[in-house]
Amino acid sequence: MLMPDQPAAMTLRLPTLSLIFFLATAAHAEGPLAQFDPALSESMATAIRNADLDAGARYFDRKCSQCHDGDRNGENFTGPHLWNVFGRTAGTHTGFRYSAAMQGVGKIWTYATLDYYLTDTERAVPGREMNFVGIDETAERANLIAYLRTLSDAPPALP
Ligand code: HEC
C-alpha cells in the first residue's frame, strides 16, 4: 500500500516548511509596530536600569523639546504632549491631530515599544509624521527612555 516515494517526500516537505516558517518569523521581527510586539532586550533593560537621567534630560532638551512638551502642565504643539506617554495607546492623546499611520498602531507605549519606535521611527510606524529618524546608540536611547519614564503621574516599575 505504501508508495515507495512517500517517505522521501515527507522528509523533504518538513524542512521546507520549517524554513518558510523561520523566514516569515524573522521578517516579522523587523516590521511595523502595528503588526507585532517587540520584546525588550536584556541589554536594553539593564541599560535603562542604569541610565543617566541627567543625560536623558539633556538629550530630550536638544532633540525632542522643539516639538514636544514634557511638563506636567504642558500641552500639544508640533508633537503631542509627552507627559504620561508611558501607558498611553499610541496616537490617542486628546486634542492632537495624529497621522493615520500613528492612529493605526494600536499599541501601548511601553519600554519595548518606545525602544523600538525611537530606534527607527519610520520602520516602526511607516508614514508617521514625526520628523526624527531615530537614535542608533543604545546608551543614549536608554537614558532618554529612562527620562521619559519620569514624565508621569505614576511611573511604571523599572524593567
Ligand atoms: C520635528 C518634530 C519632532 C521631533 C524632533 C520629535 N517628535 Fe515625536 N512626534 C512628533 C509628531 C508630529 C508626532 C505625531 C506623529 C504622527 O502622528 O504620525 C510625534 C509622536 C511621538 C510619539 C508618540 C506619542 C503618542 O501620543 O502616541 C512619541 C513617543 C514621540 N513622538 C517621542 C519623541 C521623542 C522622545 C523625541 C526626541 C528623541 C521626539 N519625539 C522628537 C514630532 C516630533
Residues whose N, C-alpha, C, O or C-beta is under 5 A from the ligand:
A	BS01	HEC	K63 C64 C67 T78 G79 P80 T89 A90 G91 T92 H93 R97 Y98 S99 M102 G127 R128 E129 M130 N131 F132
